[in-house]
Amino acid sequence: MAMPKEQFFLILISFSSLIYPSQSRLSYDYYSKSCPNFNKIIQETVTSKQITSPSTAAGTLRLFFHDCLPNGCDASILISSTPFNSAERDADINLSLPGDAFDLVTRAKTALELSCPNTVSCADILATATRDLVTMVGGPYYNVLLGRKDYRISNTSYVEGNLPRPTMPMSKIISLFAAKGFSVQEMVALSGAHTIGFSHCKEFKSYLYNDTHYNQRFAQALRNACADYPKNPTLSVFNDIMTPNNFDNVYFDNLGKGLGLLESDHGLYNNPITNPFVQIYAKDEKKFFQDFARAMEKLSVYGIKTGRRGEIRRRCDAIN
């Protein structure tokens, strides 16, 4: 007995949904119809915040890295801890993440909820705001695919071993990125994010007295700058002392002069595997920008959640 055509197609559709779970397709114009003012709202929020708090660009870029690398670009870093769960943002390496970056995402989310409720994910807000801020401070423009969903899980256990620490040997940092599918060149390009922002004295102070990789005058200046660190743990120094507020290639040039701030900065220059890329980027800003942009496009879709694997959070700091 032949099966009715309508029943056949119903079965075929049901079978297809088992093989290919319903997932939102990423696109550059994902919100063109559902939230046409998306880009305008992000740009206005980013501009206002960066003007009033110039450290926002570096802070948001760091927040984006710390969201993406452990478990994908899914806004899990934004979730607050509860009495029943210790979230990613409370892992020790994330405790120094700047409040301005979290505040920026909150402001953008609030404005977007008023314009197009329950439509734009926190993950897409963070990815797009990061790109716009990098561009604002002189960095390259790169494309950001949209359509991410927000993850419903965030736990400190995801973090340890999945983010590079300044004290890690360069070989371990290379392995960490390789495990996530990133080449040495992509890792070095992404490290160029240190061209903006600052680091707290606690992250490098112990190396200032016995690390011969520092320019000695620079080391003495850092010792002076961090002298009151025991009394004031918030003391910090710009990662790039030459052009701290500009996204450029001067960070790489600094490394060859002993002006790197962190142990991992010196590691980039002194490791024979990473040094050739440092040399290239120090001489050719255009090449650095091209490689950074490509690496950011790749990072921005790493481990993303789509379809039923995530949700659109009403608030970025809590699951629905």
N, C-alpha and C positions, 0 to 999 in steps of 0.2 A: 504493500500500500504506500503510495507516494505521500511524502510529507507536504502539507500546504506551504506555499512559498512564504507567507507571512510568518509562520511558526519557525521555518528554517532560518529566516533572518534574525528573529528574536534570539534563537539559540546561538547563532553566530556572534551576535553582539555581546551576549552574556559571556560566551567563551573568550572573546577578545578582551573583555574587561578583566578577566582573571589573569591573562598573560601580560597585558599592558595596563597596569593600574592607572586610574585616572590621575593625571598630573598636569599642572599648569605649564604651558610652554613659555619659556623665557623669550622676551623680545625687548627691543629698545623702546617701543612705543606702547608698552603693556598697559599704561594708565591713560592712553590718549582719549578713550571714551568714558571710562569709569571714573577718572579723576583728572580732567583736562588741565587743571591748574597745578598738578603735581610738581613739575619742574620749577615753576614760578615761586611756589611756596617754599620749596627747599632753598632756592637761591636767595630769596628775601631773608629767610631765617638764618642762613649761613652768613650772609653779608652783615646783618645786624650783630650777630654774636661775635664774629671775628673782629669787627671794628671796636666793640666794647671790651673784648677779652682776646688780645692778640695771640695768646698761647693756645687758642682753641684748635687751630689747624693741626699743630703737632699732636695735641692731646687726642683729637678725633682719629687721626691716622694711627696712633698707637692703639686706641680702643678697637679699631677695625682689625688690626693684626691680631690682637688678643682674643677677638671674637672668632676669627676665621681659622687660625692655625690649629687649635685643639680639636674642634669638632665640626668645623664648617662655618660658613658665613650665614648664621641662622639667628642672630640676635640673642643667643643664650647668655652672653656676657652681661646683658642688660637686666636680667631677672634678679630680683632681690632675694636674699635668704629668708627663710621662715623658721619658726621653732622646730620644724620637722625636716628641714633640708638646708644644707650649707651650699649655696650657689657659687658658680664660677667666679663671680666678682669678689668673693671673699677668700679666694686662694691667696697665699702670701704674696705671690708675684703680681697679683692684680690689685693689691691694696693701695698702690701708689697711682693707679689710673686716675687722671684728673677729673674733677667734678664738672668742669666746663663742657667736656665731651658728652657726658650723660645728660647735662642740662640742655645742650643743643638738640639732642635727639628728642627729649621730652617736649621742647618748644615746637619742633617741627611736627611731631605726632599730634600735639594739641591742635595746631592750625589745620592739619590735614583732616582730623576727625570732624572739625567744624565744617570743612568744605566738602568732604566726601567720606562719611562715616563708614567704619568697618571695611575699608577698601585697601589701604596701603599698609604693607607690613613694616615692622620696625627694622627688619633686616634690609629691606630696600632703602629705607630712610638712611640708615647708617652707611650703606655702600655708596649712595649717591652724594650724600653730604661730604663724605671723605674725598671723593673725586673733585667736587666743586671747591673744597677748601685747598686741596693741593694746587689746583689751577689758580686760585686767588692769590696764593703766596709765590707765584712764579713758576710752578711746576707744569708738567705736560698735561694736556687734556687727554683722556682716554674714555672709551665707550664702556658703559655699565649696562649689562643686560638686567632686565627687571622681571619680577614674578616670583621672587623668593617668598617662602612662608616662614613664620617664626616657630622655632622649636619649642616644644612643651617641657623639655627637660634641661636642667642646668645643675651641675654638681661639681664640687671642687675636685673630685677624683679624675675629671676629664683633663685637668690642667697640667699637673705635674708630668714633666718629661715631654710635653708637647709644645712648649714655648722655649725659645732660646734664652739663656741667662747670660749676663755680661761676663760671668766667671767661667763659662763653659769653654773647653778647648775647641778650637776651630773645627777639628775633625769631627767632634760630636755635633756641632751646629750643622755642618755639611750633611751628616747622616740624618739628622732630624728633618731637614728640608727634603732630602732625597726620599725618605720614607713617605713623604706626602706628595711626591711626584715633581719636585722642583729641582732644576739643575743647579750646578754651582754658580753659573752666570746669573740665573734668576735670583738666587739667594743673595749674591753680592749686590745686584741691582736694587733689590728690596731693602738691603741694609742702608742704601743711600737715603732712606727716610730719616736717618740721623742728621741730615743736613739742616733740619729744623728741630726745635724742641730742646729739652734740657734733661739732665739726669741728677738725681739726688746724690749728695756726697757719700752716702753709705755704700753706693754702688761701685765706687772706685777709690775711696780714701785709703784703704789698706794697701793699695799698690803704689801709692805715691812715693814711698820711702825706699823701695827695693826693685822697682821695675825700670830697667835701663832703656826701655823703648820710648819713654817720655823725653821730650825736649826738656832739659834741666830747668831752664827759666820758666817754662810752662808748668812743670811739676811744682816749683816753688810757689808760683802764683796760685795754683790749685790748693796747696797746703795752707796758704794764707786765707784763701776764700772759704775753706772748710774748717778753719780753726775752731769756730764755735759750734761745730756740728754736734758734739755731745749734749750741748744745752739746747740746740735748735735743730732737730732732726729734719726740718723742712728745707734746710739749705740746699741749694742746687746750682748747677753750672750749665751753660749752654753747651750742647753737643758739638756745635760748630762755632768756635769763638770768633771767626772772621765775618761770616754773614749769617748770623743766627736766625734771622727772620725771613730769609730768602731761600726758596727751594732751588738749589743750584748744585754744581758739581764740586764746590770748594771743599766739602767734607772729604772727598777722596784725595784731593791735593794736600789737605792737612795731614793725612795719615803718613805720607812720605816725609813730613817735616817733624814727626814726633808729636804732633798736636792732636792726636786721637785722645778721647776722654776715657773710654771704657777699655777694659782688657780685651773684649771681643773686637773693638776697633783696631787695636794693635795686632790682633790675631789675623784680621783680614789682610793687613799689609805684609805680615811676616810669614804667612803660610804660602808655600810655593804653588799651591793649587788655586788660591784665591787672588794672589798678588797680580797676576797678569790682567785680570779684569779691573782691579783697582787702578792699575796704571792706565788702562784704556779710558776709563771714566774720568780720571784726573785730567787727561789731555783733551777729551772730546765730550763736551756737555750734551751735544745733540745725540750722540750714541747712548749716553746714560739715560737721557729722557726717553728715547725710543725703547730701550730695554726695560726701563722702569714701568712705562705705560703697558707694555705687553705682559710683564709679570703681574701687574696689578689687575689687568683684565682676567688673567688666569686665576689669580688668588681670589678674586671677587665671586667666582662661581664654584670655589672649592667646597665640597661637602654640603652644598645647599639643600634645603628641604623644599619640596614642591607638593602640590596636591594634598592628599590626606596625611602626609607626613608632618604637616605643620598646621598653623592657624594664623589668622590675622588678629594679633593681640589688641585688645581695647586700650590697654596701658602697656607700655614697653617694659615696665619693671615687674610685671606679674602675668602669669598665664591666665587665660580666661576661666 
